[in-house]
Amino acid sequence: MTERIDSKKKKSQTAETPVHALHAGSVAALIWRRQSPAGYVYFDYSLTRSWQSLSSGSRGQSRNFFAQNERELLTVVQQASNWIAENERSLASAANPE
């Protein structure tokens, strides 16, 4: 039953495209443009870590991190927060032209 829920989530997420991506080492922050049911537009971000299996060579993405990813995480979180702050000002300006 869990597999079905996860696969449904993946399908809905792949239908969307991030508006910006930031990388530091194996960690990435994907920034998404969202709209609430009331019409409010905002940005949020998700974090992933890329990995490669030493035994099989297969590659993938994970939402789990290790302590050794701390510096990379801090870097992309700060960059994503800065990007969102700058671009939310643009959204506000466009919504309220003077």
C-alpha positions as CSV (number, residue, x, y, z in Angstrom):
1,M,0.0,0.0,0.0
2,T,2.9,2.4,0.8
3,E,4.3,1.9,-2.7
4,R,1.1,3.0,-4.4
5,I,1.0,6.2,-2.3
6,D,4.7,7.0,-3.1
7,S,4.2,6.4,-6.8
8,K,1.2,8.7,-6.9
9,K,3.2,11.4,-5.2
10,K,6.0,11.0,-7.7
11,K,3.7,11.3,-10.6
12,S,2.2,14.5,-9.3
13,Q,5.6,16.0,-8.6
14,T,7.0,15.2,-12.0
15,A,4.2,17.0,-13.6
16,E,5.5,20.2,-12.2
17,T,8.8,21.9,-13.1
18,P,11.0,23.8,-10.7
19,V,11.6,27.4,-11.5
20,H,15.2,27.3,-10.2
21,A,17.7,24.8,-9.0
22,L,20.8,25.3,-6.8
23,H,23.5,22.7,-6.2
24,A,26.3,22.3,-3.6
25,G,28.2,19.0,-4.0
26,S,25.6,16.2,-3.9
27,V,22.9,18.4,-2.4
28,A,20.3,20.3,-4.5
29,A,17.5,22.7,-3.7
30,L,14.7,22.9,-6.2
31,I,12.6,26.0,-6.0
32,W,8.9,25.8,-6.9
33,R,6.3,28.4,-7.8
34,R,3.1,27.6,-6.1
35,Q,-0.4,29.1,-5.9
36,S,-2.8,28.7,-3.0
37,P,-6.5,28.0,-3.7
38,A,-7.1,31.7,-2.8
39,G,-4.8,32.7,-5.6
40,Y,-1.8,33.8,-3.5
41,V,1.5,33.1,-5.4
42,Y,4.5,32.0,-3.4
43,F,7.8,30.0,-3.7
44,D,9.0,27.1,-1.6
45,Y,11.9,24.6,-2.0
46,S,12.6,21.0,-1.6
47,L,16.0,19.4,-0.8
48,T,17.5,16.2,-2.3
49,R,20.8,14.4,-2.2
50,S,22.1,12.6,-5.3
51,W,23.9,9.2,-4.8
52,Q,25.6,6.5,-6.7
53,S,25.9,2.9,-5.7
54,L,29.5,1.7,-5.5
55,S,28.5,-1.9,-6.3
56,S,26.0,-1.5,-9.2
57,G,26.8,2.0,-10.4
58,S,23.1,2.9,-10.3
59,R,22.2,6.5,-9.4
60,G,19.3,8.1,-7.6
61,Q,18.0,10.9,-5.4
62,S,17.2,10.8,-1.7
63,R,15.5,13.1,0.7
64,N,17.7,11.7,3.5
65,F,21.0,13.3,4.5
66,F,24.2,12.4,6.4
67,A,26.0,14.6,8.9
68,Q,28.7,15.0,6.3
69,N,26.2,16.9,4.1
70,E,25.8,19.7,6.7
71,R,27.9,22.3,4.8
72,E,26.2,21.5,1.5
73,L,22.8,21.7,3.1
74,L,23.5,25.0,4.8
75,T,24.8,26.4,1.5
76,V,21.8,25.5,-0.6
77,V,19.3,26.4,2.1
78,Q,20.8,29.9,2.4
79,Q,21.0,30.3,-1.4
80,A,17.4,29.1,-1.8
81,S,16.1,31.5,0.9
82,N,18.0,34.4,-0.7
83,W,16.6,33.6,-4.2
84,I,13.1,33.3,-2.8
85,A,13.4,36.6,-0.9
86,E,14.6,38.4,-4.1
87,N,11.9,36.9,-6.3
88,E,9.1,37.4,-3.8
89,R,9.9,41.1,-4.0
90,S,9.4,40.9,-7.7
91,L,6.1,39.1,-7.3
92,A,4.9,41.8,-4.8
93,S,6.0,44.6,-7.2
94,A,4.1,43.0,-10.1
95,A,1.0,42.5,-8.0
96,N,1.1,46.1,-6.7
97,P,2.4,48.4,-9.4
98,E,2.9,52.0,-8.3
